[in-house]
Amino acid sequence: MMLQTTEPTIAFWAASRVAAHALVRSGCVFATSYPGSPVVGIAEELRALDEHGLVQFRYATNEKIAFEMAAAAALAGQPAACVMKHVGLNVALDAVMGIAYTGVKAPLLLIVGDDPSCESSSTEQDSRHLARFIGIPCVEPATVEELPESIALAMDLSGEIGAAVMLRLTDDLTYSSATMPFEPVDAPSGVDPPRPPFREREYILLPAISRANRPRALERLEQARAIGGAPAYARGERLGAGGSRAFVVANAVYPAFKRATTRLGVSVPIWRTLMPFPLNEERIVELASRYDELVVVEALDPVLEEQIISIVHRNGVPTRVSGSRIFPRYDHLDEERLAEILARLLGRPCRPPLAVLTDALVGRGPTFCAGCPHTAFFFGFTEVVNRLDPRPFIGSDIGCYTLGTRRGIDAGDVVLCMGAGIGVATGMTLRGIPSIALIGDSTFLHSGLPSLFNAVEQGVNLVVCILDNDVSAMTGGQPAIRFEGPDESRLYSLVLGTGVRDVAVVDPFESDRLQSTLSRMLQADGVSVLISRSPCALTVPKQPRRPVVNLDTCTGCGDCVTRILCPALSLSPDRKSVVDVDLCVGCGLCAQVCPEGAIVPQPYVVGAQ
């Protein structure tokens, strides 16, 4: 089936759509993911293609399972791909390392989205290092226009050498767009029926078999190194016959590097490659022998620089190699930073950056959506916890509810990684520190369930609050769980299965009940689980009501604004509560909070004044 579209022949394409379409055109028949920025858009585009019957796509409970599912297809001779963010690769690492030893029977592409400067992540991480550690090739495009070619090369490379290949992307690229011609997408044809490995010993990673597999894994990597010397992988600009200095530029920073050199009015020799690991030795020796110095420009870690230094030294080439002592190893290398550094390096004047009217902008940090059930939960939660002396330690987790750590709510003392909240709180409790753990429904299924088993096994007194809103809301509303449980919560029976006996499901908008249940659990022995159950506000219709403020009754105390931090509420210059009826969804929480009863929900018709 061919995907029909009304888009023009030339269109403005988002990188996520370009990548998803290129995957299918390159023969991918099965794709998996656990949602995570900056590559959730690719997963969502694959899900749309699945609905058109062009590829089979599935979300998994976590990244490890997602990779195992995709690897199964590749082991059965079916071209496959798995999409995850960089910290998700940490979760999947055990399975990825195993596939590096076994190899695959069909192309397997591991698409990893890195996040320099932690725009939407807990850590900066350079996944090129993990490709090197695992022992699989890494392909990295520089622009949206290079995505289709890079994906095709990576799929071909994987099929040729029989190994998984990493496609490393960064947020600068995944959130970009480009004007490109439309190419129809058709379901891959000529794909052999799946043939899983039966009695093929190299796929059973017992110690003796792994020892035998290791040389084969290294040979696959050397095959990739040789293929990386092909002209399709190399890019050069103004290299000529050589000279004093050339720049080796990582693709992740190449667009910003070009803008920076244009700003400085300089043209410099540039060499880059679509395969940052493993580097082709002959290509590097040839380049280095023509220049006195190679300056390596890459964000985060010196992956290219270390390889080049090793190759140059091993081959006795006297070329100087520098980079990590010139460019910072953290944050984005954007145009402004590169222009400033290059101006000093090249002895060129650098005009100051264009003035940005930052002083005129009103600062607005991230906040919960209007009507978010987490807002209601944290109101009731803090009403109880902030009265305790001493206040318990709160181990929080990764999700929308991480915003509970913001000033004004302050419900979360440590956030490490997916699923860590319960484990950290358990450790604190074992050291005599009263603790509470917060975790979301999808994070609980991702990696919190083993931690809850552990807490029960450790015999600690611990309250675990699961904030259940049906979806992975932070990444766009992907379904968190599909099976149907009791009406109260789909997680209820799961929690009981861990050995927890004190379980309660509460609607967070029933604040009195939430507070009394939490207060009781904090006095109980053993592990107690409070499931705060209400759907994400973005997945349900707005209520046909809006709060109306009685200006005569309103005292201007500000509780409606400071105690729940709803974006639909503000104070007027004369300190009267103001409701933005367009943002408001009619949840009614502010009416519960107002101590004077000045906020009263009233019937509301959209468009009415």
Secondary structure, DSSP 4 states (H G I P E B T S, - for coil): -BPP----SEEEEEHHHHHHHHHHHTT--EEEE---TTSHHHHHHHHHHHHTTSSEEEE-SSHHHHHHHHHHHHHTT--EEEEEEHHHHHHHHHHHHHHHHH--SS-EEEEEEE-TT-SSSSS---HHHHHHHHT--EE--SSTTTHHHHHHHHHHHHHHHTS-EEEEEEHHHHT-EEEEE----B---SPPPP---SS-GGGS--HHHHHHHHHHHHHHHHHHHHHTTSTTTEEEES-TT-EEEEEEE-GGGHHHHHHHHHHHT----EEEES--BSPPHHHHHHHHTTEEEEEEE-SSS-HHHHHHHHHHHHTT---EEE-TTTS-SSS---HHHHHHHHHHHHT---PPPPP--GGGSPP----PPTT-HHHHHHHHHHHHHTTSSSPPEEE--SSGGGGGGSTTT---SB--STTHHHHHHHHHHHTT--EEEEEEHHHIIIIIHHHHHHHHHHT--EEEEEEE-SEEGGGT-EES--S---SS-TTHHHHHHTT--EEEEE-TT-HHHHHHHHHHHHTSSSEEEEEEE---GGGSPPPSEEEEE-TTT-----HHHHTT--TTEEE-TTS-EEE-TTT-----HHHHH-TT--EEEEE--TT--
